[in-house]
């Protein structure tokens, strides 16, 4: 009978009964994902009756195969095999993947499997008691659900059951542990919702968005408690960086932190989920198709987390035609690369920088300025802004032909206005040695400006992420390095991770744009592709000021 019962059990587990039930009632379970928020959210969003009925259907899926097996006289090992099959079907429903997009956890199925086993009442109550105790003591529904297979495994291990039963019980627990791994990671990081916590979903008083990040160096891996255990192994030489990088390429995006405490001037809270696919900058650049795939998966996870907008941070911002392919693949969430407000912060900061520079006794009309990364939208925007004010301008970029065309267009525009500074085009960074003022905004994963490139006493505005300026440049006499594109958030904001922008309430402008876009619901203003419209730049500058976002100069 087992060759027939095992596939039948799997097929029954694969039926998305709760999803079908909710759809018949006009409710889309994707708006109350148990993967993200647990049983309590399902109760609040779906109501007690619908949640209870969906839970009972899952319970029946777990119970019926085992009840049938008991009626046919199967032993505990065979019954546990049926339990594993039905749970596998629930977790990985191969035949119903399209209509069942959620990462179901199956606490009801596990309870049904437990009820279908021929256990003494005292033994049978152990897993239930452990699950309830874990939920009550910690407030985490995920730990309560994990208590069921853990308690069952303990009963089978110490209750005198045959070896096969112990192995299958251990397998059931490992399957549940694997499915709840993200919840456990968020518990370690302090971002998993507890019993009684406010729903991390959009409401009239709360804006929810997400931001896709990546480690800048291997050291950033250890910020997450879920990976911190590997740090001593690396320091001892037992784990090589190359091995970590290969392993990182296998990880799907995961939530690793939050930006909390952001309160706009009109009184709304902004919650931002930080999502990471742990690829280093050179991996994103070297494997563009893998990077696009991970960015798309990150956007889908953001949607499951309840976000209305997902921002692409650092090197994610240039992936997939600067977000276009990500938006096409995930049309049910807004995607932005943050280019408009980034350009806006630069535009807002430059007058102050130039004014301070002039106050130091320098004459701008006799000053040589340089712009590194001038093939890019943000950097060339800087060039347009400063060109009328300086005596000489050096444009540095990788594509000389494109740079020549841009420079010629800039010259003609300035000549029409009666302004004609000398403009030089080059692909050599060393040319900036002649500049008193340097503005840099590249997408290079490594520093591009080193001490040998810099004139003593020069001022350098670094808008690159990761930074374009090597730390050793600060040792050059008189050099001043000014970080660009940094925004201070309103309220008592704090990121749970170090985003490398100086203070817990300081973030990159692209993250701030994500928050503003979600708060204003001005989705037609989002930044996608390489084009940045002037009206969108002005929109974000104005709305940022109104909501309480401040550019750090």
ChimeraX attribute file (.defattr): number of C-alpha atoms within 10 A of each C-alpha:
attribute: neighborCount
match mode: 1-to-1
recipient: residues
	/A:1	8
	/A:2	13
	/A:3	7
	/A:4	8
	/A:5	19
	/A:6	20
	/A:7	15
	/A:8	17
	/A:9	25
	/A:10	25
	/A:11	20
	/A:12	23
	/A:13	28
	/A:14	24
	/A:15	20
	/A:16	20
	/A:17	18
	/A:18	20
	/A:19	19
	/A:20	17
	/A:21	18
	/A:22	17
	/A:23	12
	/A:24	10
	/A:25	11
	/A:26	9
	/A:27	16
	/A:28	15
	/A:29	20
	/A:30	17
	/A:31	16
	/A:32	24
	/A:33	22
	/A:34	22
	/A:35	19
	/A:36	22
	/A:37	23
	/A:38	21
	/A:39	21
	/A:40	22
	/A:41	24
	/A:42	19
	/A:43	15
	/A:44	12
	/A:45	17
	/A:46	19
	/A:47	12
	/A:48	12
	/A:49	10
	/A:50	18
	/A:51	21
	/A:52	15
	/A:53	15
	/A:54	19
	/A:55	21
	/A:56	17
	/A:57	19
	/A:58	25
	/A:59	22
	/A:60	21
	/A:61	31
	/A:62	32
	/A:63	24
	/A:64	20
	/A:65	26
	/A:66	29
	/A:67	20
	/A:68	14
	/A:69	21
	/A:70	17
	/A:71	9
	/A:72	10
	/A:73	11
	/A:74	16
	/A:75	13
	/A:76	19
	/A:77	19
	/A:78	20
	/A:79	27
	/A:80	26
	/A:81	22
	/A:82	27
	/A:83	32
	/A:84	25
	/A:85	25
	/A:86	32
	/A:87	28
	/A:88	21
	/A:89	24
	/A:90	26
	/A:91	20
	/A:92	17
	/A:93	22
	/A:94	15
	/A:95	12
	/A:96	14
	/A:97	12
	/A:98	9
	/A:99	10
	/A:100	21
	/A:101	14
	/A:102	18
	/A:103	17
	/A:104	18
	/A:105	23
	/A:106	23
	/A:107	24
	/A:108	20
	/A:109	24
	/A:110	28
	/A:111	23
	/A:112	25
	/A:113	27
	/A:114	24
	/A:115	20
	/A:116	23
	/A:117	20
	/A:118	15
	/A:119	15
	/A:120	8
	/A:121	9
	/A:122	7
	/A:123	16
	/A:124	17
	/A:125	18
	/A:126	17
	/A:127	24
	/A:128	19
	/A:129	15
	/A:130	21
	/A:131	22
	/A:132	17
	/A:133	15
	/A:134	18
	/A:135	20
	/A:136	14
	/A:137	10
	/A:138	13
	/A:139	18
	/A:140	23
	/A:141	25
	/A:142	30
	/A:143	23
	/A:144	22
	/A:145	28
	/A:146	24
	/A:147	25
	/A:148	25
	/A:149	28
	/A:150	22
	/A:151	22
	/A:152	24
	/A:153	23
	/A:154	17
	/A:155	20
	/A:156	22
	/A:157	17
	/A:158	9
	/A:159	12
	/A:160	10
	/A:161	13
	/A:162	12
	/A:163	12
	/A:164	15
	/A:165	21
	/A:166	22
	/A:167	16
	/A:168	21
	/A:169	25
	/A:170	19
	/A:171	17
	/A:172	23
	/A:173	22
	/A:174	16
	/A:175	17
	/A:176	24
	/A:177	20
	/A:178	12
	/A:179	18
	/A:180	19
	/A:181	14
	/A:182	19
	/A:183	24
	/A:184	19
	/A:185	20
	/A:186	19
	/A:187	18
	/A:188	14
	/A:189	19
	/A:190	15
	/A:191	17
	/A:192	24
	/A:193	22
	/A:194	19
	/A:195	16
	/A:196	10
	/A:197	11
	/A:198	10
	/A:199	16
	/A:200	22
	/A:201	18
	/A:202	18
	/A:203	11
	/A:204	7
	/A:205	11
	/A:206	18
	/A:207	28
	/A:208	24
	/A:209	31
	/A:210	31
	/A:211	30
	/A:212	27
	/A:213	26
	/A:214	23
	/A:215	19
	/A:216	22
	/A:217	12
	/A:218	16
	/A:219	10
	/A:220	18
	/A:221	21
	/A:222	14
	/A:223	17
	/A:224	17
	/A:225	16
	/A:226	18
	/A:227	12
	/A:228	14
	/A:229	11
	/A:230	15
	/A:231	16
	/A:232	11
	/A:233	12
	/A:234	14
	/A:235	10
	/A:236	9
	/A:237	10
	/A:238	11
	/A:239	14
	/A:240	12
	/A:241	12
	/A:242	9
	/A:243	9
	/A:244	16
	/A:245	15
	/A:246	12
	/A:247	12
	/A:248	16
	/A:249	18
	/A:250	13
	/A:251	13
	/A:252	15
	/A:253	23
	/A:254	19
	/A:255	26
	/A:256	24
	/A:257	23
	/A:258	20
	/A:259	22
	/A:260	18
	/A:261	18
	/A:262	25
	/A:263	22
	/A:264	21
	/A:265	15
	/A:266	10
	/A:267	12
	/A:268	17
	/A:269	23
	/A:270	26
	/A:271	23
	/A:272	28
	/A:273	25
	/A:274	24
	/A:275	26
	/A:276	22
	/A:277	24
	/A:278	26
	/A:279	31
	/A:280	20
	/A:281	21
	/A:282	14
	/A:283	17
	/A:284	22
	/A:285	19
	/A:286	10
	/A:287	12
	/A:288	14
	/A:289	13
	/A:290	17
	/A:291	22
	/A:292	22
	/A:293	16
	/A:294	26
	/A:295	29
	/A:296	21
	/A:297	19
	/A:298	27
	/A:299	30
	/A:300	20
	/A:301	20
	/A:302	28
	/A:303	22
	/A:304	22
	/A:305	24
	/A:306	24
	/A:307	25
	/A:308	25
	/A:309	28
	/A:310	32
	/A:311	32
	/A:312	30
	/A:313	23
	/A:314	24
	/A:315	25
	/A:316	25
	/A:317	24
	/A:318	22
	/A:319	25
	/A:320	20
	/A:321	13
	/A:322	23
	/A:323	25
	/A:324	18
	/A:325	18
	/A:326	27
	/A:327	20
	/A:328	12
	/A:329	16
	/A:330	16
	/A:331	11
	/A:332	13
	/A:333	20
	/A:334	24
	/A:335	28
	/A:336	29
	/A:337	31
	/A:338	27
	/A:339	26
	/A:340	29
	/A:341	30
	/A:342	26
	/A:343	27
	/A:344	25
	/A:345	26
	/A:346	23
	/A:347	20
	/A:348	16
	/A:349	18
	/A:350	18
	/A:351	13
	/A:352	12
	/A:353	17
	/A:354	18
	/A:355	12
	/A:356	12
	/A:357	17
	/A:358	13
	/A:359	10
	/A:360	9
	/A:361	8
	/A:362	14
	/A:363	13
	/A:364	20
	/A:365	12
	/A:366	13
	/A:367	17
	/A:368	20
	/A:369	27
	/A:370	30
	/A:371	29
	/A:372	31
	/A:373	27
	/A:374	30
	/A:375	23
	/A:376	16
	/A:377	18
	/A:378	23
	/A:379	25
	/A:380	24
	/A:381	18
	/A:382	21
	/A:383	22
	/A:384	15
	/A:385	14
	/A:386	21
	/A:387	22
	/A:388	21
	/A:389	19
	/A:390	20
	/A:391	19
	/A:392	20
	/A:393	26
	/A:394	25
	/A:395	29
	/A:396	26
	/A:397	24
	/A:398	16
	/A:399	13
	/A:400	15
	/A:401	12
	/A:402	12
	/A:403	23
	/A:404	18
	/A:405	11
	/A:406	16
	/A:407	22
	/A:408	13
	/A:409	11
	/A:410	18
	/A:411	20
	/A:412	13
	/A:413	14
	/A:414	16
	/A:415	12
	/A:416	9
	/A:417	10
	/A:418	10
	/A:419	16
	/A:420	19
	/A:421	19
	/A:422	13
	/A:423	19
	/A:424	15
	/A:425	21
	/A:426	19
	/A:427	16
	/A:428	13
	/A:429	22
	/A:430	15
	/A:431	18
	/A:432	27
	/A:433	16
	/A:434	18
	/A:435	24
	/A:436	22
	/A:437	25
	/A:438	23
	/A:439	29
	/A:440	27
	/A:441	26
	/A:442	26
	/A:443	21
	/A:444	17
	/A:445	20
	/A:446	17
	/A:447	16
	/A:448	18
	/A:449	22
	/A:450	17
	/A:451	17
	/A:452	13
	/A:453	17
	/A:454	26
	/A:455	19
	/A:456	19
	/A:457	14
	/A:458	22
	/A:459	22
	/A:460	27
	/A:461	25
	/A:462	22
	/A:463	26
	/A:464	25
	/A:465	24
	/A:466	21
	/A:467	23
	/A:468	25
	/A:469	23
	/A:470	13
	/A:471	13
	/A:472	10
	/A:473	19
	/A:474	16
	/A:475	11
	/A:476	16
	/A:477	12
	/A:478	12
	/A:479	18
	/A:480	17
	/A:481	17
	/A:482	15
	/A:483	20
	/A:484	27
	/A:485	28
	/A:486	24
	/A:487	25
	/A:488	20
	/A:489	25
	/A:490	20
	/A:491	19
	/A:492	11
	/A:493	20
	/A:494	18
	/A:495	20
	/A:496	18
	/A:497	16
	/A:498	15
	/A:499	18
	/A:500	15
	/A:501	17
	/A:502	11
	/A:503	12
	/A:504	18
	/A:505	20
	/A:506	25
	/A:507	25
	/A:508	24
	/A:509	27
	/A:510	28
	/A:511	30
	/A:512	26
	/A:513	29
	/A:514	29
	/A:515	28
	/A:516	23
	/A:517	29
	/A:518	24
	/A:519	22
	/A:520	13
	/A:521	15
	/A:522	11
	/A:523	15
	/A:524	9
	/A:525	19
	/A:526	24
	/A:527	30
	/A:528	22
	/A:529	17
	/A:530	16
	/A:531	11
	/A:532	20
	/A:533	13
	/A:534	11
	/A:535	11
	/A:536	19
	/A:537	20
	/A:538	16
	/A:539	16
	/A:540	24
	/A:541	23
	/A:542	13
	/A:543	16
	/A:544	26
	/A:545	12
	/A:546	13
	/A:547	19
	/A:548	17
	/A:549	25
	/A:550	19
	/A:551	23
	/A:552	16
	/A:553	17
